């Protein structure tokens, strides 16, 4: 991390500090790393997030959340 510019160092640090690894089958290859760093930064900075959500039944809604951590387990990412 020491060789990274300050802006990137903060983002990488947030990703490490606000991500909970659960090693059983974790696969991050299908998730955009830029999205993960943005979510981790929101956790670090206690920022509210707004996004569109589609339920399992297909209903669309808007959500506002106060994220605390990112958890990866069984090939899925969860925002807690």
C-alpha positions in Angstrom: 0.0 0.0 0.0 2.9 2.4 0.7 3.7 2.8 -3.0 0.1 3.7 -3.9 -1.0 7.4 -4.3 -2.9 8.6 -1.3 -6.3 8.5 -3.0 -5.9 4.8 -4.0 -4.3 3.9 -0.7 -7.5 5.0 1.1 -9.7 3.0 -1.2 -7.6 -0.2 -0.8 -7.4 0.3 2.9 -11.2 0.6 3.1 -11.7 -2.5 1.1 -9.5 -4.5 3.5 -11.1 -2.9 6.6 -14.7 -3.3 5.6 -14.7 -6.6 3.9 -15.4 -9.9 5.7 -13.8 -12.9 4.0 -15.6 -16.2 4.4 -13.3 -18.6 2.6 -15.7 -21.4 1.7 -16.1 -21.1 -2.0 -15.6 -17.3 -2.3 -15.4 -16.3 -5.9 -15.0 -12.6 -6.7 -14.3 -12.9 -10.4 -17.7 -11.8 -11.5 -17.9 -8.7 -9.4 -16.6 -5.3 -10.6 -13.7 -4.4 -8.3 -14.6 -0.7 -8.7 -18.0 -1.3 -7.3 -16.5 -3.2 -4.3 -14.2 -0.3 -3.5 -17.0 2.2 -3.8 -19.1 0.1 -1.4 -16.2 -0.3 1.0 -15.6 3.4 1.0 -19.3 4.0 1.8 -18.9 1.7 4.8 -15.8 3.4 5.9 -17.2 6.9 5.5 -20.7 6.0 7.0 -22.4 7.2 3.8 -25.9 6.2 2.9 -26.4 4.5 -0.4 -29.3 4.6 -2.8 -29.9 2.0 -5.5 -32.5 0.2 -7.5 -33.4 -3.3 -6.2 -35.3 -6.2 -7.9 -36.8 -8.8 -5.6 -36.7 -12.5 -6.3 -40.3 -12.2 -7.4 -39.4 -9.5 -9.9 -40.7 -6.3 -8.1 -38.6 -3.2 -8.6 -38.0 -0.7 -5.8 -35.6 2.0 -4.6 -33.6 1.3 -1.5 -31.6 3.6 0.9 -29.2 1.8 3.2 -26.5 2.5 5.8 -23.9 -0.1 5.0 -21.5 -1.5 7.6 -19.6 -4.3 5.9 -19.2 -6.4 2.7 -19.4 -10.2 3.1 -18.4 -12.7 0.5 -19.5 -16.3 0.9 -20.6 -19.1 -1.4 -19.9 -17.1 -4.6 -22.1 -14.2 -3.5 -21.4 -10.7 -2.1 -23.6 -9.3 0.7 -23.9 -5.7 1.8 -24.6 -5.7 5.6 
